[in-house]
Amino acid sequence: MEHELAYYAIVALGAFAGALATGLAGFAFGITSLGIWAHVLSPAEAAPMVIICSLLIVLGTIGAIWRAIDFRSVWVFLVGGLIGVPGGVALLPYADPGPFRIFVGATLILYCAAFIISGRMPAITGRYRVIDALVGFGGGVMGGFSGLSGVLPTIWCSLMKWPKDRQRGTFQLFNGAMHSASLTLYIAQDRLPENILTLLGASAPAMIVGTGIGFALYRRINDAQFKKILLWMLGASGIGLLIPAL
């Protein structure tokens, strides 16, 4: 009984952390929650959980930032991503928990490093449709495999130093489309775990609380404080996943 309670407490904690990050930034649910969930959930459980929870948050908040979306830019990411999703879903059955934790941990650390480096680099200007499509394709593969569809687009957009509203709109629409496509394939191929409803039930209250706190904090901190909080949170999760593998 105690082991079961601890298990669901960790599941709820991962949902809370992911929702808190999403409330703060409009993205990063998967990359934050997986830093905790990868300790107790298998890849076959974690990926669908990230996809469903992220999609619920996107659907609940997309209306507030709809006017900030630059559809002239985001469609290229979407096309590339939708092509990549089936490949990511096909990789899921071959994912081993050990390498999966290493993959998530390394991704978290690289994600933080990219943000630090991009802040010291000059903005990339101009339009690079081919790169946009490749970034979208990579995001689609990662989304289908682990629910981390937003990592590559977030890094690329940060290098271009788009305004915050434009970035948030791009992330949320792209993530919503990738999660919808991935979930459709999961259902069609009967890849949802049997305990998905139980896991969602344990996560839902924590998600609601985390999202609410995230939005409240977002209104009270400046951009510099926000970046530091998010980087520390993600970096600590990534290191925590990699330490057992060393």
Short mmCIF file of the C-alpha atoms (twelve columns), coordinates in Angstrom:
data_MODEL
# 
_entry.id   MODEL 
# 
loop_
_atom_site.group_PDB 
_atom_site.id 
_atom_site.type_symbol 
_atom_site.label_atom_id 
_atom_site.label_alt_id 
_atom_site.label_comp_id 
_atom_site.label_asym_id 
_atom_site.label_seq_id 
_atom_site.Cartn_x 
_atom_site.Cartn_y 
_atom_site.Cartn_z 
_atom_site.pdbx_PDB_model_num 
ATOM 1   C CA . MET A 1   0.000  0.000  0.000   1 
ATOM 2   C CA . GLU A 2   2.792  2.431  0.933   1 
ATOM 3   C CA . HIS A 3   4.636  1.585  -2.259  1 
ATOM 4   C CA . GLU A 4   1.478  2.225  -4.303  1 
ATOM 5   C CA . LEU A 5   0.882  5.574  -2.575  1 
ATOM 6   C CA . ALA A 6   4.489  6.606  -3.221  1 
ATOM 7   C CA . TYR A 7   4.120  5.579  -6.865  1 
ATOM 8   C CA . TYR A 8   1.058  7.755  -7.439  1 
ATOM 9   C CA . ALA A 9   2.576  10.591 -5.415  1 
ATOM 10  C CA . ILE A 10  5.498  10.662 -7.861  1 
ATOM 11  C CA . VAL A 11  3.065  10.587 -10.784 1 
ATOM 12  C CA . ALA A 12  1.176  13.542 -9.279  1 
ATOM 13  C CA . LEU A 13  4.434  15.394 -8.601  1 
ATOM 14  C CA . GLY A 14  5.490  15.012 -12.244 1 
ATOM 15  C CA . ALA A 15  2.106  16.326 -13.397 1 
ATOM 16  C CA . PHE A 16  2.354  19.282 -11.011 1 
ATOM 17  C CA . ALA A 17  5.887  20.184 -12.161 1 
ATOM 18  C CA . GLY A 18  4.929  19.946 -15.832 1 
ATOM 19  C CA . ALA A 19  1.792  22.030 -15.362 1 
ATOM 20  C CA . LEU A 20  3.719  24.605 -13.336 1 
ATOM 21  C CA . ALA A 21  6.269  24.985 -16.139 1 
ATOM 22  C CA . THR A 22  3.509  25.241 -18.724 1 
ATOM 23  C CA . GLY A 23  1.685  27.853 -16.686 1 
ATOM 24  C CA . LEU A 24  4.891  29.861 -16.530 1 
ATOM 25  C CA . ALA A 25  5.994  29.532 -20.138 1 
ATOM 26  C CA . GLY A 26  3.255  27.985 -22.259 1 
ATOM 27  C CA . PHE A 27  5.445  24.959 -23.040 1 
ATOM 28  C CA . ALA A 28  7.850  22.453 -21.386 1 
ATOM 29  C CA . PHE A 29  5.261  20.141 -19.806 1 
ATOM 30  C CA . GLY A 30  6.852  17.030 -21.258 1 
ATOM 31  C CA . ILE A 31  10.458 17.893 -20.646 1 
ATOM 32  C CA . THR A 32  9.716  18.835 -17.024 1 
ATOM 33  C CA . SER A 33  7.342  16.008 -16.093 1 
ATOM 34  C CA . LEU A 34  9.534  13.346 -17.701 1 
ATOM 35  C CA . GLY A 35  12.377 14.354 -15.422 1 
ATOM 36  C CA . ILE A 36  10.227 12.882 -12.627 1 
ATOM 37  C CA . TRP A 37  8.013  10.340 -14.414 1 
ATOM 38  C CA . ALA A 38  10.920 8.517  -16.054 1 
ATOM 39  C CA . HIS A 39  11.840 7.214  -12.580 1 
ATOM 40  C CA . VAL A 40  8.574  5.274  -12.168 1 
ATOM 41  C CA . LEU A 41  6.845  5.064  -15.557 1 
ATOM 42  C CA . SER A 42  7.926  2.973  -18.501 1 
ATOM 43  C CA . PRO A 43  8.354  4.717  -21.890 1 
ATOM 44  C CA . ALA A 44  5.089  3.111  -23.022 1 
ATOM 45  C CA . GLU A 45  3.314  4.800  -20.084 1 
ATOM 46  C CA . ALA A 46  5.234  8.093  -19.929 1 
ATOM 47  C CA . ALA A 47  4.928  9.100  -23.583 1 
ATOM 48  C CA . PRO A 48  1.100  8.813  -23.767 1 
ATOM 49  C CA . MET A 49  0.786  10.589 -20.413 1 
ATOM 50  C CA . VAL A 50  2.894  13.526 -21.616 1 
ATOM 51  C CA . ILE A 51  0.924  13.718 -24.854 1 
ATOM 52  C CA . ILE A 52  -2.531 13.626 -23.256 1 
ATOM 53  C CA . CYS A 53  -1.717 15.986 -20.366 1 
ATOM 54  C CA . SER A 54  0.055  18.466 -22.640 1 
ATOM 55  C CA . LEU A 55  -2.817 18.399 -25.105 1 
ATOM 56  C CA . LEU A 56  -5.347 19.113 -22.351 1 
ATOM 57  C CA . ILE A 57  -3.348 22.156 -21.212 1 
ATOM 58  C CA . VAL A 58  -2.905 23.393 -24.792 1 
ATOM 59  C CA . LEU A 59  -6.633 23.120 -25.487 1 
ATOM 60  C CA . GLY A 60  -7.386 24.961 -22.261 1 
ATOM 61  C CA . THR A 61  -5.073 27.898 -22.979 1 
ATOM 62  C CA . ILE A 62  -4.768 28.225 -26.768 1 
ATOM 63  C CA . GLY A 63  -7.645 30.693 -26.973 1 
ATOM 64  C CA . ALA A 64  -5.805 33.252 -24.870 1 
ATOM 65  C CA . ILE A 65  -2.842 33.450 -27.291 1 
ATOM 66  C CA . TRP A 66  -4.574 32.678 -30.616 1 
ATOM 67  C CA . ARG A 67  -4.073 36.188 -31.988 1 
ATOM 68  C CA . ALA A 68  -0.320 36.003 -31.316 1 
ATOM 69  C CA . ILE A 69  0.200  33.020 -33.638 1 
ATOM 70  C CA . ASP A 70  2.107  33.824 -36.843 1 
ATOM 71  C CA . PHE A 71  0.539  31.317 -39.234 1 
ATOM 72  C CA . ARG A 72  2.938  32.343 -42.031 1 
ATOM 73  C CA . SER A 73  5.772  30.847 -40.013 1 
ATOM 74  C CA . VAL A 74  4.196  28.023 -38.071 1 
ATOM 75  C CA . TRP A 75  2.775  26.061 -41.030 1 
ATOM 76  C CA . VAL A 76  6.261  24.943 -42.119 1 
ATOM 77  C CA . PHE A 77  6.949  23.519 -38.659 1 
ATOM 78  C CA . LEU A 78  3.575  21.762 -38.731 1 
ATOM 79  C CA . VAL A 79  4.155  20.063 -42.092 1 
ATOM 80  C CA . GLY A 80  7.574  18.780 -41.046 1 
ATOM 81  C CA . GLY A 81  6.253  17.666 -37.661 1 
ATOM 82  C CA . LEU A 82  3.288  15.734 -39.044 1 
ATOM 83  C CA . ILE A 83  5.660  13.824 -41.331 1 
ATOM 84  C CA . GLY A 84  7.895  12.952 -38.383 1 
ATOM 85  C CA . VAL A 85  5.266  11.807 -35.863 1 
ATOM 86  C CA . PRO A 86  4.654  8.306  -37.344 1 
ATOM 87  C CA . GLY A 87  8.375  7.544  -37.177 1 
ATOM 88  C CA . GLY A 88  8.507  8.528  -33.521 1 
ATOM 89  C CA . VAL A 89  5.468  6.404  -32.661 1 
ATOM 90  C CA . ALA A 90  7.063  3.440  -34.468 1 
ATOM 91  C CA . LEU A 91  10.172 3.753  -32.257 1 
ATOM 92  C CA . LEU A 92  8.246  3.580  -28.973 1 
ATOM 93  C CA . PRO A 93  8.011  -0.254 -28.671 1 
ATOM 94  C CA . TYR A 94  11.790 -0.496 -28.878 1 
ATOM 95  C CA . ALA A 95  12.461 1.989  -26.067 1 
ATOM 96  C CA . ASP A 96  14.238 0.538  -23.014 1 
ATOM 97  C CA . PRO A 97  13.713 2.279  -19.622 1 
ATOM 98  C CA . GLY A 98  17.470 2.717  -18.954 1 
ATOM 99  C CA . PRO A 99  18.429 4.394  -22.238 1 
ATOM 100 C CA . PHE A 100 15.111 6.261  -22.115 1 
ATOM 101 C CA . ARG A 101 16.084 7.910  -18.808 1 
ATOM 102 C CA . ILE A 102 19.520 8.776  -20.223 1 
ATOM 103 C CA . PHE A 103 17.903 10.231 -23.346 1 
ATOM 104 C CA . VAL A 104 15.505 12.386 -21.332 1 
ATOM 105 C CA . GLY A 105 18.225 13.524 -18.907 1 
ATOM 106 C CA . ALA A 106 20.651 14.450 -21.699 1 
ATOM 107 C CA . THR A 107 17.854 16.264 -23.552 1 
ATOM 108 C CA . LEU A 108 17.044 18.308 -20.458 1 
ATOM 109 C CA . ILE A 109 20.655 19.370 -19.981 1 
ATOM 110 C CA . LEU A 110 21.186 20.171 -23.678 1 
ATOM 111 C CA . TYR A 111 17.923 22.117 -23.638 1 
ATOM 112 C CA . CYS A 112 19.169 24.295 -20.765 1 
ATOM 113 C CA . ALA A 113 22.600 24.737 -22.353 1 
ATOM 114 C CA . ALA A 114 21.012 25.828 -25.627 1 
ATOM 115 C CA . PHE A 115 19.016 28.516 -23.848 1 
ATOM 116 C CA . ILE A 116 22.122 29.819 -22.079 1 
ATOM 117 C CA . ILE A 117 24.150 29.855 -25.309 1 
ATOM 118 C CA . SER A 118 21.364 31.399 -27.377 1 
ATOM 119 C CA . GLY A 119 21.156 34.298 -24.933 1 
ATOM 120 C CA . ARG A 120 24.753 35.223 -25.771 1 
ATOM 121 C CA . MET A 121 24.443 34.855 -29.535 1 
ATOM 122 C CA . PRO A 122 23.195 37.431 -32.043 1 
ATOM 123 C CA . ALA A 123 19.688 36.832 -33.304 1 
ATOM 124 C CA . ILE A 124 19.297 34.709 -36.431 1 
ATOM 125 C CA . THR A 125 17.376 36.823 -38.918 1 
ATOM 126 C CA . GLY A 126 15.622 35.945 -42.153 1 
ATOM 127 C CA . ARG A 127 13.484 32.986 -43.146 1 
ATOM 128 C CA . TYR A 128 14.914 29.470 -43.341 1 
ATOM 129 C CA . ARG A 129 12.041 27.290 -44.530 1 
ATOM 130 C CA . VAL A 130 14.145 24.144 -44.944 1 
ATOM 131 C CA . ILE A 131 15.541 24.434 -41.410 1 
ATOM 132 C CA . ASP A 132 12.059 25.203 -40.063 1 
ATOM 133 C CA . ALA A 133 10.761 22.029 -41.720 1 
ATOM 134 C CA . LEU A 134 13.664 19.921 -40.412 1 
ATOM 135 C CA . VAL A 135 13.190 21.310 -36.903 1 
ATOM 136 C CA . GLY A 136 9.490  20.500 -37.165 1 
ATOM 137 C CA . PHE A 137 10.296 16.990 -38.427 1 
ATOM 138 C CA . GLY A 138 12.649 16.388 -35.492 1 
ATOM 139 C CA . GLY A 139 10.010 17.725 -33.112 1 
ATOM 140 C CA . GLY A 140 7.446  15.361 -34.626 1 
ATOM 141 C CA . VAL A 141 9.722  12.342 -34.180 1 
ATOM 142 C CA . MET A 142 10.489 13.306 -30.572 1 
ATOM 143 C CA . GLY A 143 6.804  13.984 -29.960 1 
ATOM 144 C CA . GLY A 144 5.714  10.574 -31.221 1 
ATOM 145 C CA . PHE A 145 8.480  8.813  -29.293 1 
ATOM 146 C CA . SER A 146 8.419  10.640 -25.971 1 
ATOM 147 C CA . GLY A 147 5.974  13.569 -26.116 1 
ATOM 148 C CA . LEU A 148 8.865  16.083 -26.297 1 
ATOM 149 C CA . SER A 149 7.688  17.733 -29.502 1 
ATOM 150 C CA . GLY A 150 8.444  21.278 -28.361 1 
ATOM 151 C CA . VAL A 151 12.156 20.941 -27.537 1 
ATOM 152 C CA . LEU A 152 13.687 21.564 -30.975 1 
ATOM 153 C CA . PRO A 153 11.214 24.286 -32.068 1 
ATOM 154 C CA . THR A 154 11.736 26.064 -28.731 1 
ATOM 155 C CA . ILE A 155 15.520 26.054 -29.139 1 
ATOM 156 C CA . TRP A 156 15.348 27.184 -32.767 1 
ATOM 157 C CA . CYS A 157 12.868 29.992 -32.068 1 
ATOM 158 C CA . SER A 158 14.948 31.157 -29.111 1 
ATOM 159 C CA . LEU A 159 17.971 31.413 -31.408 1 
ATOM 160 C CA . MET A 160 15.909 33.649 -33.688 1 
ATOM 161 C CA . LYS A 161 14.912 35.669 -30.582 1 
ATOM 162 C CA . TRP A 162 11.270 36.021 -31.561 1 
ATOM 163 C CA . PRO A 163 9.036  38.089 -29.258 1 
ATOM 164 C CA . LYS A 164 7.656  36.119 -26.322 1 
ATOM 165 C CA . ASP A 165 4.070  36.093 -27.578 1 
ATOM 166 C CA . ARG A 166 5.095  34.885 -31.022 1 
ATOM 167 C CA . GLN A 167 7.193  32.093 -29.542 1 
ATOM 168 C CA . ARG A 168 4.449  31.008 -27.158 1 
ATOM 169 C CA . GLY A 169 1.866  30.944 -29.928 1 
ATOM 170 C CA . THR A 170 4.153  28.877 -32.170 1 
ATOM 171 C CA . PHE A 171 5.004  26.402 -29.401 1 
ATOM 172 C CA . GLN A 172 1.446  25.850 -28.310 1 
ATOM 173 C CA . LEU A 173 -0.028 25.384 -31.781 1 
ATOM 174 C CA . PHE A 174 2.820  23.078 -32.857 1 
ATOM 175 C CA . ASN A 175 2.627  21.027 -29.669 1 
ATOM 176 C CA . GLY A 176 -1.142 20.777 -29.903 1 
ATOM 177 C CA . ALA A 177 -0.958 19.500 -33.484 1 
ATOM 178 C CA . MET A 178 1.833  17.005 -32.716 1 
ATOM 179 C CA . HIS A 179 0.118  15.701 -29.596 1 
ATOM 180 C CA . SER A 180 -3.162 15.313 -31.484 1 
ATOM 181 C CA . ALA A 181 -1.454 13.377 -34.283 1 
ATOM 182 C CA . SER A 182 0.502  11.198 -31.846 1 
ATOM 183 C CA . LEU A 183 -2.550 10.432 -29.714 1 
ATOM 184 C CA . THR A 184 -4.545 9.511  -32.827 1 
ATOM 185 C CA . LEU A 185 -1.850 7.004  -33.845 1 
ATOM 186 C CA . TYR A 186 -1.574 5.634  -30.300 1 
ATOM 187 C CA . ILE A 187 -5.320 4.966  -30.216 1 
ATOM 188 C CA . ALA A 188 -5.409 3.540  -33.759 1 
ATOM 189 C CA . GLN A 189 -2.507 1.191  -32.970 1 
ATOM 190 C CA . ASP A 190 -3.811 0.321  -29.478 1 
ATOM 191 C CA . ARG A 191 -0.677 1.662  -27.772 1 
ATOM 192 C CA . LEU A 192 -2.350 3.312  -24.770 1 
ATOM 193 C CA . PRO A 193 -1.418 1.536  -21.509 1 
ATOM 194 C CA . GLU A 194 -4.194 -0.228 -19.602 1 
ATOM 195 C CA . ASN A 195 -3.692 2.003  -16.555 1 
ATOM 196 C CA . ILE A 196 -3.895 5.296  -18.485 1 
ATOM 197 C CA . LEU A 197 -7.160 6.386  -16.826 1 
ATOM 198 C CA . THR A 198 -5.761 5.689  -13.356 1 
ATOM 199 C CA . LEU A 199 -2.609 7.667  -14.133 1 
ATOM 200 C CA . LEU A 200 -4.668 10.559 -15.505 1 
ATOM 201 C CA . GLY A 201 -6.880 10.485 -12.427 1 
ATOM 202 C CA . ALA A 202 -3.823 10.801 -10.189 1 
ATOM 203 C CA . SER A 203 -2.446 13.617 -12.343 1 
ATOM 204 C CA . ALA A 204 -5.530 15.770 -12.945 1 
ATOM 205 C CA . PRO A 205 -5.758 17.571 -9.565  1 
ATOM 206 C CA . ALA A 206 -2.018 18.271 -9.554  1 
ATOM 207 C CA . MET A 207 -2.220 19.613 -13.106 1 
ATOM 208 C CA . ILE A 208 -5.002 22.029 -12.212 1 
ATOM 209 C CA . VAL A 209 -3.118 23.335 -9.158  1 
ATOM 210 C CA . GLY A 210 0.204  23.527 -11.007 1 
ATOM 211 C CA . THR A 211 -1.241 25.431 -13.952 1 
ATOM 212 C CA . GLY A 212 -2.951 27.914 -11.649 1 
ATOM 213 C CA . ILE A 213 0.212  28.578 -9.652  1 
ATOM 214 C CA . GLY A 214 2.236  28.839 -12.843 1 
ATOM 215 C CA . PHE A 215 0.001  31.543 -14.273 1 
ATOM 216 C CA . ALA A 216 0.036  33.410 -10.963 1 
ATOM 217 C CA . LEU A 217 3.849  33.331 -10.867 1 
ATOM 218 C CA . TYR A 218 4.048  34.342 -14.511 1 
ATOM 219 C CA . ARG A 219 2.253  37.596 -13.710 1 
ATOM 220 C CA . ARG A 220 4.656  38.363 -10.845 1 
ATOM 221 C CA . ILE A 221 8.120  37.699 -12.293 1 
ATOM 222 C CA . ASN A 222 10.089 39.332 -15.078 1 
ATOM 223 C CA . ASP A 223 11.616 37.573 -18.083 1 
ATOM 224 C CA . ALA A 224 15.058 37.189 -16.515 1 
ATOM 225 C CA . GLN A 225 13.667 35.610 -13.343 1 
ATOM 226 C CA . PHE A 226 11.453 33.293 -15.365 1 
ATOM 227 C CA . LYS A 227 14.355 31.976 -17.452 1 
ATOM 228 C CA . LYS A 228 16.495 31.316 -14.387 1 
ATOM 229 C CA . ILE A 229 13.727 29.419 -12.585 1 
ATOM 230 C CA . LEU A 230 12.934 27.255 -15.593 1 
ATOM 231 C CA . LEU A 231 16.585 26.501 -16.375 1 
ATOM 232 C CA . TRP A 232 17.356 25.483 -12.788 1 
ATOM 233 C CA . MET A 233 14.285 23.275 -12.641 1 
ATOM 234 C CA . LEU A 234 14.989 21.515 -15.919 1 
ATOM 235 C CA . GLY A 235 18.725 21.223 -15.331 1 
ATOM 236 C CA . ALA A 236 18.236 19.645 -11.898 1 
ATOM 237 C CA . SER A 237 15.801 17.111 -13.323 1 
ATOM 238 C CA . GLY A 238 18.209 16.170 -16.107 1 
ATOM 239 C CA . ILE A 239 21.146 15.689 -13.727 1 
ATOM 240 C CA . GLY A 240 18.963 13.611 -11.422 1 
ATOM 241 C CA . LEU A 241 18.183 11.229 -14.284 1 
ATOM 242 C CA . LEU A 242 21.779 10.897 -15.463 1 
ATOM 243 C CA . ILE A 243 23.417 10.294 -12.061 1 
ATOM 244 C CA . PRO A 244 22.127 6.689  -11.673 1 
ATOM 245 C CA . ALA A 245 23.533 5.836  -15.109 1 
ATOM 246 C CA . LEU A 246 27.044 7.072  -14.292 1 
# 
